[in-house]
Amino acid sequence: MSCQTRKIHGSRNMYFVRLLATLDIILPAYNPLPGWESVVINRYLSLKNRFPGITFQLIIVNDGSNRIDEPGATKILKDSIPELIWISYSKNRGKGNALRQGVASSTAELIVYTDIDWPYTEKSMTGLINILSGDMDAVIGVRDQEYYDHLPKTRSRISKLLRTFNGKLLRLKVNDTQAGLKGFKKSVRDIFLSTSIDRYLFDLEFIYFLSGKPDIKIIGFPIKLRPGITFSKMNRKILFQEARNFIKIWIKS
């Protein structure tokens, strides 16, 4: 893949980006905290400015939120981000479904998704995009111990146990499936759209499908949280539902 090297003004960082590439950032939204619009605008524009060789587009999917003032939010966002695509529906259906809606609307060569509170450092985002601009088909954010220290204890234990199961039972190419930052090329877009899980384990299902195709290049990439990011406890009902989903995937394997 043809690449160029650009030095960002005022920065020591070098970013290797393909000429005339297009990239869609997709954010699912469900009842985000007040002030989320400013976070999205500032983080998106800062990231966009790091890659002058890439044409960016932002896709936000409102997953049945009842605390979003849609007319107000879209006006605020579009005033700063005219390339925004806003997708909305009234019933909450889960992050997996929301992202499939966003990916279905994407036409870009590169697709990156993360959470509406933009929880990862800019270095994590730029590093992932940099690698994705090379010969990898998918780049998966991978968490370290510092990340797990920010999770509620039960959620941390479940996440670590799931990583063990992913590696030993499912033999995934990347065993950490649940970090909220991932990127992939348009060439594997249809694989993402073939997933069916709507909530917690949709990422696992996607990586399971990718791992079953030997010609697809997939790699893990270490990511870091921004200061001040906190996580909620996992709903027990969702936990039991996702346990059933894991068993279904395991049986398939």
C-alpha positions in Angstrom: 0.0 0.0 0.0 1.4 3.4 -1.0 2.2 5.6 2.0 3.6 9.0 2.7 5.3 10.4 5.8 4.1 13.7 7.2 5.5 15.7 10.1 2.8 17.5 12.0 3.6 21.2 12.6 4.6 21.7 16.3 4.9 18.0 17.0 7.7 15.5 17.1 5.4 12.7 16.1 5.6 11.2 12.6 2.4 9.8 11.0 2.5 7.4 8.1 -0.8 7.8 6.2 -1.8 6.7 2.8 -2.4 9.4 0.2 -6.1 10.4 -0.3 -7.4 7.8 2.2 -10.9 8.2 3.7 -11.8 7.4 7.3 -15.0 7.2 9.2 -15.1 7.6 13.0 -18.3 5.9 14.3 -19.7 6.6 17.8 -22.7 4.9 19.3 -24.6 7.1 21.8 -26.9 6.1 24.6 -27.8 8.7 27.2 -24.3 10.3 27.3 -23.3 12.6 30.1 -24.0 16.4 29.8 -21.4 18.2 27.8 -20.6 15.2 25.6 -20.9 17.4 22.4 -17.9 19.5 23.4 -15.9 16.4 24.1 -16.7 14.9 20.7 -16.0 18.1 18.9 -12.7 18.8 20.6 -11.4 15.2 20.3 -12.6 14.7 16.7 -11.1 17.9 15.4 -7.8 17.4 17.2 -7.5 13.9 15.7 -8.5 15.1 12.3 -5.8 17.7 12.3 -3.2 15.1 13.0 -3.9 13.4 9.6 -4.0 16.0 6.8 -3.6 13.2 4.3 -6.9 11.5 5.3 -10.5 12.7 4.6 -12.4 12.3 7.8 -16.1 11.8 8.4 -18.0 11.4 11.8 -21.0 9.1 12.1 -22.9 9.2 15.4 -25.7 6.7 16.1 -28.3 7.6 18.7 -29.2 4.3 20.1 -32.6 5.2 21.5 -31.4 7.8 24.0 -34.1 9.7 26.0 -31.7 12.3 27.3 -30.4 13.8 24.0 -31.9 17.0 22.7 -31.5 15.9 19.0 -32.2 19.3 17.3 -29.8 21.1 19.7 -27.1 18.4 19.7 -27.0 18.1 15.9 -26.8 21.9 15.4 -24.0 22.2 17.9 -22.1 19.3 16.2 -22.7 20.3 12.6 -21.6 23.9 13.3 -18.1 22.5 14.0 -18.3 19.3 12.0 -20.3 19.8 8.8 -19.3 16.3 7.6 -21.3 14.7 10.5 -23.8 11.9 9.7 -26.5 11.5 12.4 -28.4 8.3 12.7 -31.2 7.9 15.2 -34.0 5.5 16.2 -36.3 5.5 19.2 -35.7 2.1 20.9 -32.5 1.2 22.6 -31.1 -1.9 20.9 -27.5 -2.1 22.1 -24.1 -1.0 21.1 -23.6 -3.8 18.6 -26.7 -2.9 16.7 -25.8 0.8 16.8 -22.4 0.2 15.3 -23.8 -2.1 12.6 -26.1 0.8 11.6 -23.1 3.1 11.5 -20.9 0.7 9.6 -23.7 0.1 7.1 -23.7 3.9 6.4 -20.0 4.1 6.0 -18.3 4.3 2.6 -14.8 5.0 3.8 -11.7 2.9 3.2 -10.9 2.9 6.9 -13.4 2.5 9.7 -12.7 3.2 13.4 -15.2 3.0 16.2 -15.0 4.1 19.8 -17.3 5.3 22.6 -19.2 8.6 22.8 -17.1 9.8 25.7 -14.0 9.4 23.6 -12.2 7.5 26.5 -8.8 6.8 24.9 -5.8 9.0 24.6 -5.0 10.7 21.3 -1.8 8.7 21.1 -3.9 5.5 21.2 -6.1 6.8 18.4 -3.3 8.0 16.2 -1.3 4.8 16.7 -4.2 2.6 15.7 -5.0 4.7 12.6 -1.3 4.7 11.7 -1.2 0.9 11.7 -4.5 0.5 10.0 -3.2 2.7 7.2 -0.6 0.0 6.5 -1.3 -3.6 5.4 -3.4 -4.7 8.4 -7.1 -5.5 7.8 -8.1 -4.9 11.4 -6.5 -3.4 14.4 -7.9 -4.3 17.9 -7.3 -2.1 21.0 -5.7 -4.2 23.8 -5.9 -3.2 27.5 -3.2 -3.4 30.1 -3.3 -3.8 33.9 -3.6 0.0 34.4 -6.8 -0.1 32.3 -8.2 -2.9 34.4 -7.5 -1.0 37.6 -10.1 1.6 36.4 -12.8 -1.0 36.0 -15.1 -2.1 38.9 -13.6 -5.3 40.4 -16.3 -7.6 39.2 -16.1 -6.2 35.7 -12.3 -6.5 35.7 -12.4 -10.2 36.8 -15.0 -11.0 34.1 -12.9 -9.2 31.4 -9.7 -11.1 32.4 -11.6 -14.4 32.5 -13.1 -13.7 29.1 -9.6 -13.1 27.7 -8.5 -16.5 28.9 -11.5 -18.2 27.4 -11.0 -16.3 24.1 -7.4 -17.6 23.8 -7.8 -21.2 25.1 -11.3 -22.1 24.0 -11.9 -20.0 20.9 -8.3 -19.5 19.8 -8.8 -16.0 18.6 -6.0 -14.1 16.9 -6.4 -11.4 19.5 -7.7 -12.5 22.9 -8.7 -9.1 24.2 -12.0 -8.4 22.5 -13.8 -5.9 24.7 -11.8 -2.7 24.6 -13.9 0.1 23.0 -11.4 1.1 20.3 -11.1 -0.9 17.0 -10.4 -0.2 13.4 -10.8 -2.1 10.2 -10.7 -1.7 6.4 -13.6 -1.6 4.1 -12.6 -5.0 2.8 -13.8 -6.6 6.0 -16.9 -4.3 6.5 -19.3 -7.1 5.4 -17.8 -9.4 8.1 -18.7 -6.8 10.7 -22.2 -6.5 9.3 -22.7 -10.2 9.5 -22.5 -10.2 13.3 -25.8 -10.6 15.1 -25.1 -9.9 18.8 -26.5 -6.6 19.9 -24.8 -6.0 23.2 -21.6 -6.7 25.1 -20.1 -9.6 23.0 -20.6 -8.2 19.5 -16.8 -7.4 19.5 -16.0 -11.0 20.3 -18.3 -12.3 17.5 -16.6 -10.0 15.0 -13.1 -11.1 16.0 -14.2 -14.7 16.0 -15.3 -14.3 12.4 -12.0 -12.6 11.5 -10.0 -15.3 13.2 -11.6 -17.9 11.1 -10.2 -16.4 7.9 -6.5 -17.2 7.5 -6.0 -14.6 4.8 -7.2 -11.7 7.0 -4.4 -9.8 8.9 -5.4 -8.7 12.4 -3.2 -7.3 15.2 -3.7 -6.1 18.7 -2.5 -2.6 19.7 -2.0 -1.4 23.3 -4.2 1.5 24.2 -4.5 3.9 27.2 -7.4 5.7 28.9 -7.6 9.4 29.2 -7.4 10.8 32.7 -10.7 10.9 34.6 -12.5 8.2 32.7 -14.7 5.9 34.8 -16.7 2.8 34.0 -20.1 1.6 35.2 -20.9 -1.8 36.8 -22.2 -4.5 34.5 -25.9 -5.2 34.6 -26.5 -8.8 35.8 -29.3 -9.4 33.2 -26.9 -8.4 30.4 -24.2 -10.6 32.0 -26.3 -13.7 31.9 -27.5 -12.9 28.4 -23.9 -12.5 27.2 -22.9 -15.7 28.9 -25.4 -17.5 26.6 -24.0 -15.7 23.6 -20.5 -16.8 24.5 -21.7 -20.4 24.7 -23.3 -20.1 21.3 -20.1 -18.9 19.8 -18.1 -21.6 21.6 -20.4 -24.3 20.2 -19.9 -22.9 16.7 -16.1 -23.1 17.1 
